[in-house]
Amino acid sequence: MTVLPDEGFSLAAEFPDASREQWQRLVEGVLRKAGTTDASGPAAEAALATRLQDGLATSPLYTAEDTGTVSGYPGFPPFVRGGRPEGTAVTGWDIRQRHAHPDPRRANEAVLADLENGVTSLWLTVGDQGLPVDGLATALDGVYLDLAPVVLDAGAGFEPAAQALLRLYEERQVPRGAAAGNLGADPLAVLARTGAAADPAGPLAAAAALAARCDRDHPGLRALTVDALPYHDAGGSPAEELGCSLATGVAYLRALTAAGLSAEAAAAQLEFRYAATADQFLTIAKLRAARRLWARVAEVSGVTGTAAAQRQHAVTSAVMMTRRDPWVNMLRTTVACLAAGVGGADAVTVLPFDDALGLPDAFARRVARNTSSILLEESHLARVVDPAGGSWYVERLTDELAHAAWAWFQELERAGGQAAALRSGLVAERLAGTWARRSADLATRREPVTGVSEFPHLGEPPVVREPLPEGSGPHPAGLPKVRRDEAYEALRARSDAHLATTGARPRVLLAALGPAAAHTGRATFAANLFQAGGIEPVHDPVTADAETAADALARSGATVACLCSSDRLYAEQAEAVAAALKEAGALRVFLAGRPGTEEREAYLRAGVDEFVFAGGDAVAVLSSVLDRMGVA
């Protein structure tokens, strides 16, 4: 075999290096041809940037100059590249499944099935939102507690739930150091979720007592969770989620050290929980930034060694889950799980695809656990430590997100800490503003939701699940729980009620002008738009003849119509057809497109009431149409 020498052997040797300025000049030409902008140089490059939350933006091009702060090595401060040198390469991440069924025996069946098929730890919702405390022993019957870590989530009832689990460890004679998981004490998350008026000093003292007991008797068990999900679930941005978790973690460090634990022992009692979304790069950057931020807190607190590395539990986002076409949730959670693993999460929970509909069934739980198993065992995703490390884009995004989160954390500290910021309404006000801005993007479909605002399927039968326990909903005094689909879900619910009452959905006539080549594009757009509001489109060719237009409207059974065609045919026929449809009794006539000012005025005079186009407020249009149709 001939071995080629390394010297001078480069596939790109004969191609000269391109400069950024050359690339920008090529961009300028493309933008000018597209009529987008006449910007040049850096301004042309900036025109292609994608705006993110927290004032961040994704550039179209990154080079080695854009990496930002050096991220160090895996297992060493600032732990950007992972809390352990080997990452998850040895055993993979912890596959943690959540269980919230209120029947202990049925919960036990699900728990055992999960553990036998790849799940490596259990996350139990205990109390009025799930499993009763006195049913904990039954739910864990047959579980080897020295092998399967248990994580509790009991809200305000964390103390009796923790005591029940600790008694179970004693009764089953779990060896010292073998118990693992988390007792789930998180008083500030309870305050965020419920707006509880009680002084958190009492719950903090109880949490500190549990931490001291774990430190003394169960060195592998943690007592406190720093749960950032309440802030994500309320519509918070990644930086706001990180900042709130940081302020909460600092508050717990202060409480635990005041109770007598050393700084290292206190830090070792905390596990941080973050949301993983289908925005894979933002999720990767968020988890990396979280470790960097916490390493800074640990440094100034005097925490050294491995105790300064943040322990992370990533949970696929509930905000992104949809109730319509829930099968698409499998795709969302797969991307989120991948991002959590690549981002270095120690444990990952994939929510079942039917999570937004109620208690998951066995099939949904199987798909959820297999998502991690396939990524680990077949895709070998954990074999590489910090695979995103060195990516100029990810390194820059990590750095920018860390700075944005630190600024929010400092604002919370100036307000008196996380508890004070929650009570004053600072946190709620900030998150509400963030969600309002995101809601505008959802309404205009700048942020599309597949199966809901894009490509909805009106004829799909609903997926029905057992209802969640009564206490699972948001508390009226606490932070809200939002979902990306909520505005469209409200519209679809109106359509469903109309169908149940009248036997038919509200309809819109898509009045197609000219041949298919002229109207198909806009007819497809309009059909997609109206179906997002539960309005059934009826496609029918229409001419400028008044009788033809009236017949099409009568055949459709619709009371509103939308003209669909090319700009050229609009100029020839739109005014006559709009007038004919209005004369035939159409309550509202739309035109798919965005004509110029003169054409627009002419169409309005002829009977067109409104124009629908990409970037318009779909929610406002659809809500108005349903109102005019008399859909309650």
N, C-alpha and C positions, 0 to 999 in steps of 0.2 A: 504493500500500500504506500502510495506517495503522500508525504506530509508536506503541505505547503508552508512556507515560512511566514511568520507573523508580520515581518517587516514589509511595509509598503502594501500589504494586502487589505484594501478597503474598498467596499462596494461603491462608496461615494467619492473615491479619490479623484475621479475625473470631473466631478461636478463642483463648481465654486460655491462657497457658502453664501447663502442669501441673507441679506440684512433685514432688520425689522422695517426699515424705511422702504425697501423694495416691496415687501409684503403689503405695507400700508398703501403704496401707490396702486397696487393691483386691486385692493379693496375699494379705493376711491373710484376707479373705473367701473367696477361692478355696481356700486351704489348709484353712480350717476346714470348708468344705463337703466337701472331699475326705477329711477326717478325718486329714490328715497331721500337722498340728501346730497348737497354739494360740498359737504365737509371734506377736509383734506388732512393728511398726516395723522397725528394722535386723535383728532376729533373724529376722523373716519373710523378708526379702530373703536373709539368709545361708542359710536353709533350702533355697533354690533353687540355691546355689552347687555347682559341679562340682569335685570334688577332683582335682588333678593330681599328678604326681610332684614331688619336691623341695620338698614342703610348700606348693606353690602351689595356687591355686584360681581357677576362672573364675566371675566374678560374673554374675548374670542381667541386670544393667544397668550401663552405663558412661556417664559424662558427661565434659564437658571437665575436670572436677576430678580425674579419674582418670588423666590422661595420664602422670604421672611426670616424669622428667627430659626436658628439651628435647633433641631428637635432631639438631638442626643441619640442614645442607644436604647434598645429594648431592655427593660428591667432596671434602668437607672434614671435618676431625676433628670429632667422633669417628667418622666414617664409618658411622654407624648406617644412613644412608639410601643407602649405596653407596660403593664405592671410587673411582668416577669420576663427574664431574658429569653426563655423558651416560648413565651406567648402561650397559645393554646395548641401548639404543635404536638404535644405529647398525648393528651387525652381529648383534644377538641374542647369547644366551649360546653358549659353545663346546659343541657337541654331541660328547661324548666317549664313544666305544664301547670296551668292554673286550673283550680277546681273550686266551684262555688255552689254545687248542688246542695239544697237544704236537707235532703234525705241522706243520712249517714251511710246507709247500706248501699244506696245507688252510687254515692260518692266513692265508697270503697271499691265497688266493681270497676268504676272508671279509673281509679288510682292504680289498682293492680294491673289492669289492662295496659295502662301507659308505661308502668315500670317494666312490664314484661316485653315491651316493644320499643325500647329505645330511650325513654325519658330517664333522666339521671337525677332530677330533684323535683320536689313538689311545692307548689305555691297554693296555699289554702286560704280562701276567703272565709273568715269566721265571724259569727255574730249575726246581726239582723240582715246583712247583705249576702249571707251564704250559709255555711255549715254551723249548726248550733255548737256552742262550746262543749256541752255535755255529750256531743256526738263525735268528738275528736278521736276518742279511743276506737270507736267502731269504724270510723272512716280510715283509720290507719291499721286496722286489723290485718295481720299477715305481712305488714311492711317491715323490712329489716331497717330499723332506725339508725343502726350504726353504718349502714351503707347508703341509704337514701336521705339526703338532707331535706329538711322541712322548713319552709318559709311561711310565716303567718302574716295575715293581713286582716286585723280585727278592728281597725279604726280606734274609736274611743275605748273599746273594750279590750285593749291589748294586754292589760295586766292579768285579768282572769284567764284569757286564752293562753298567755305565756306560762302561767302557773300550771295550767292543765297539761301542756306539752312537757314541761319539766317533770311533773309527777309521772307522766308516761315513760319518760326516760328512766326514772328511778325504778318504776314497777317492772320494766322490761330489762333492767340491769344493763343498760347501755354503758360500756366502759368509758372511763374518764378520757376525754379527748376525742372520742369517736363521734359524738353528736356534732352535727354541722347544720348550717342553715342560718335562719334569722328569726328572732321572736317578733319582729315587726313593730316595735314601738316607734311611733312617729307622731308626737303630739302636734307639731306644727302643720303636718299634712291634714290632721283632723280639723285644726283651726281653719285651714284653707277650704276644706270641703264643706264644713258645716257652719262656719262663722260663729263657733261656740263662744259664748260670752264669758265662760269661766276662765280664771287666771291659769295660764299654762304651766305655772310654777309647780303645781301639784303633779300633773302628768309627767313633767320633766323630772321631778324627784323620783317618781315611780320608775321611769325609764332608766335613770341613773342607777337605781338599786338593782334592776335587772342586769344592767351592764356589769356592775361589780360582781354579781353572782356568776355571770358567764365567764368573766375574767378569772374568777377564783376556781370555779368547779367544772366549767365546760370551755376549755380554751379554744375549741374549734367552732364554737357557736357565737354568733353576733346577736346583739340585743336591739339595735336601732337601724331603721331604714330611713334614708334621706330620699323621699319619694318626690320626684319632679313631675310626675304624671298629672297631679291636679292643675298645674300651671299650663302644661301642654294641652290638657283636655279642655281648658277654659279658653283656648285660642292663642296661647302665648307663642312667641317666636323662639327659635333655638337659643338666642342669647338671653332672653328672659327666662327660659327654662333653666339654663345654666346658672344665671345670676341668683335665682331663687334657691336653687339647690346649694349653691355655695354659701349663701347667707344662712340657710338652715343648718348646714354642716358646721359652720362656725358657732352657731348658737348651741348646738349639741356638744361640741368640744368644750365650750365654756362651762356648760352644765355638768359634764362628766368630770372635768378636772376640778371643778369646785366641790364635787362630791368625794374627791380623794383619789381618783384614778390618775395615773401619769398621762402625759400627753400621748405617748406611744400606745398605751393601753386604751385610751379613749378613742384614738383614731382607728384602732383595730376593731372597735365595736360597731363601726359604721359601714353600711353598704348603700351605694347610690343607685337609684332607679331612674332610667331615662327612656324616652320614647324613641323608637326607630321608625322612620317614615320611608316611603317609596322614593324620596329624593336621596339616592344612595350617597352621593358625594357630601351632601350637607350632613347626613347622619354620621358618616365616617369622620368628618371634620369635628362634629359636635362631641363625639366620644373622645377623640384625641385631645381636643381643647379642654374638656372636663378634667382629664388627668393632669394636664399641665397647670390648670388653675388650682386644683386641689394640692398639687405638689408645692405651689407657692404658699398656700395657707399652711401646709404642714411645715414648711421651712421656717416661717416666721413664728410658728407655734413651738418650735423646738423638737418636732417629730423627725426622726431619722430612720434610715434603713427601709426595709420593705413595708413598714407600717405607714409610710408616707404615700404608698401607691394606692390609688383609689380602686376599691372593689366595685365593679359595675354590673348591674342587671339591666339589660335592654329589653324592652317590651314593644312589640309592633303597635303602632299608633291606632288608638280607637277612633281618633278624629277622622282618619282617612277611610274607615270602613263604611260601606254603604249597605242600605237595606234593600234597595232595588238591584237586581242582577248581582246578588252577593257572590256569585262564582268568581267574579273579577277580583274579589278580595284575596283569592289565592295568589294571584299575580302580585298584588300589592305587598302582601306579607312575605312572599318569597324574596322580592327585592329588598325589603326592609331587613329581613333576616340576614341576607348576604351582607348588607351594609353594616349591620351590628357585628357580625363576625369579623369582617375586614377591619372594622374600627377598633377591634380589640376588646369587646365586651366579654366579661368572664362567664356570664350566664345570659341566655336568650330565651325569651318566651314569645312564641308565635301564637297570636290570638286566632282561634278558629274562624273560618270564613263566615260563619253564621253568628258571630259574637254580637252583632248589632241587633239581632232578632230575638234573642233570649238565651236560654241554656243550650249549649252546643250538643249535638248528638254524637254518637260514636264515630261516624264517618268523618265529621268535621275535626274531632280531636285527633283522629288518625292522620289526616292530612296535615294538621298543625305540627305534630311531632315529627312526621316524616320529612317535613320541609327542612328542618335542621339535619336530620339523619342523612338525607341525600346530599346536601351541601358538604357535609363532613366526610361521609364514607364513599361517595361516588365522585364528587367534584374536588375532594381533598382541599377544601377551602382553608382549613386550619394548618395545612402543612407549611405554609410560609408565614413567617413572623412579620407583621405589619406590611402587608403587600402594597398598601397605598403610600408607604414611606418613600420619599424621594420624588414623588409626583409634584411637579412645580405647582400645579393647580391646587392639589389637596393641602400641601404645606402652606401655601398662601392663604387659602380659605380657613385652615385651622388657626393661623396667626390672627387673621382679622376677626374671626368669631370669638377668639379668646379675649381680644381687646374690647369688643363690644359687650361681652358678658361681664368682664371685670368692671366696666363703667357702670353697668346696672347694679352690680353687687355693691359698689361703693355708694351708690345712691340709696340702696336699701340700708346700708350700715349708717349713713348719715341720718336716715329717718328713724333710727333707734333699733334697727335689726329687723329680722323677718317677721316676728310676732307683731311688732308695732306697725310695720308697713301693711300687714294684712288687716289689722284692726282699723287703721286710719283710712283704708280704702285705696291706698296708693297702688297696691298690686292689682286690685280689681280694675281700677281705672286704666292702668297701663295696658293690661291684657285686653280689656274691652276695646280700646283704641286700635290695638294690633289686629284683633279679630274683625273689626269694622272695615279696616283697609283690605284685609284678605277676603272678606265677604263681597266687597266690590269687585275684586278680581274673579271670584266665583260666579257672581251674577252676570258679568260680561263675558264669561267663559274664557277669560285670559288664562285662568287656571281651570282646565277642563276636567271633568269627572266622568270617566268612561262608564257607560251603562246608565248614567244619570243625566248629566247635561250634554253628553255626546253619545250618540248611538244608543238611545234608549229603546227598549223593547216593550211596547204596550201590551202585547199579547202573552207575555211570559206569566205562567202561573206563580203566585206568591209562594215563598218558602216560609213555612210555619214551624215555630219551635215552642217549647214550653216557656212560659214567662219567667223572667228573673224574679228572685225574692223581692218583696215589696220595698225593702230598704235600699235597693240598688240604685235608685234614681238620684239625681242631684238634690242637695238640700236647699230649700228656698233662701236660706241666709248665707249660704256658702258660694264659692265660685261656681259658675255654670259649667255644664258639659256641652260642648258644641260638636257638630259634625259637619264635614264639608257638604254633605248632601241635604242639609236641613231645609234650605229655602225651596229646593226642587221637590223634596219629599212632601212639603206642605201643599204644593201645587198638585202633585200626583194623588195625594190623599183626597183632595177636592174632586178630582176626576173619578177616583174610585167610588166615592159616595154618590156621585151623579150616575155612574153606571149601575150601582146597586138600586138606586131609586127609579131610574127611567129605563134601564135595560140597554142603554147605549152611552158611549162616551161622547163628550162634546167634540164637534167636528169642525174642520176648516177645509174649504175648497182651495186646492192648489190650482189656480187657473193658469194653465200652461199655454203660452202664446208661441205659435210657430212650430218648427220641427224639433225633434228630440235633441239634436245637437245644440239648439239655441236655448232650450229651457232646462235641460237635465241638471246642470250644475246648480242653478239657483233653486230648482224644485227640491233637490236633495238637501240643500242647506235649510230650506224652509221646513221640510218634513222633519228634519232632525231637531230644529228649534221648537216646533209646536209639540212634538212628541215629548220633549223634555218637561212640558207642563201638563202632560196627560191628555193632549188634544189630538184626536185622530185625524191625520191628513187624508183627504180624498183627492186623488189626482185625476184631472179631467181636462182635455184640450178645449180651449175657448177661442172664439174669434170675436172680431169687433161687432158682429151682428148682435143686436139686443136680445133677440129671441133665443139665440144659441147660449148666450151668457145666462139668461134666466133659466133655461132648461138645465144647464150644468149645475146651477145653484140648487135647483129643486131636487135633482137626482142625488146630490151629495148629502142632503139632509142637514147642511151646514147653514149657519147664520152669519158667518164671517168668511172672507175670501182673501187669498194672497196671490197677486200676479207674479208669475215667474217666467222670465225670458231674458234675452240679451238686451243690451242698451239700444241697439239698432231697432229691434222690434218694439221696444218700449216707446221709442220716439214715434213709431208709425201707428201703434194700436192701443197703448196703455190708457190714454185719455178716454177713448170711446168705450173700451171694455170696463173701465172703472165706473163710468157713468151708467153703463148698462147694468152692472152688478148692483149699484146703489138703487137704481130704479126697480130692480127685481126684488129688493127687500133686504139686501146685505146690511147688517148692522155696522160692520166695520170692514174696510178694504185696505189691505196691506200691499206693499210692493217690495219684493226682495231685491235689494240693491241700494246704492248710495248715489243717486243722481246729482248732477250739478245744481247750482242755485236756480237757474232759469227753468230747467226741466222740473225741478222739485216744485216750484210754484205752480207750474202748469198742471202737474199731476194732482196737486192738492185742490186746485180749482175744479178739476174734473171729477173728483170724488174719492181720491186716495186719501186715507186718513193718517197713515203712518208708514214708515219705512223700516224694514228689518235688514240688518247687515252685520257682518262679523265685527265684534267689538262693541255692539250695542248692549244695553241692559236687558238681557233675556228675561230675568226674573220680573222686572217691572212690566215688560210687554205682556208676558204670559199671565201675570196676575190681573192686569187690566182686561185682557181678553176674556178670561174666565168670569170676571165681574160683569162684563157686558152681556155674556151669554146667560147670566143668571145662575151660574154654578155656585152653590153656597160654599 
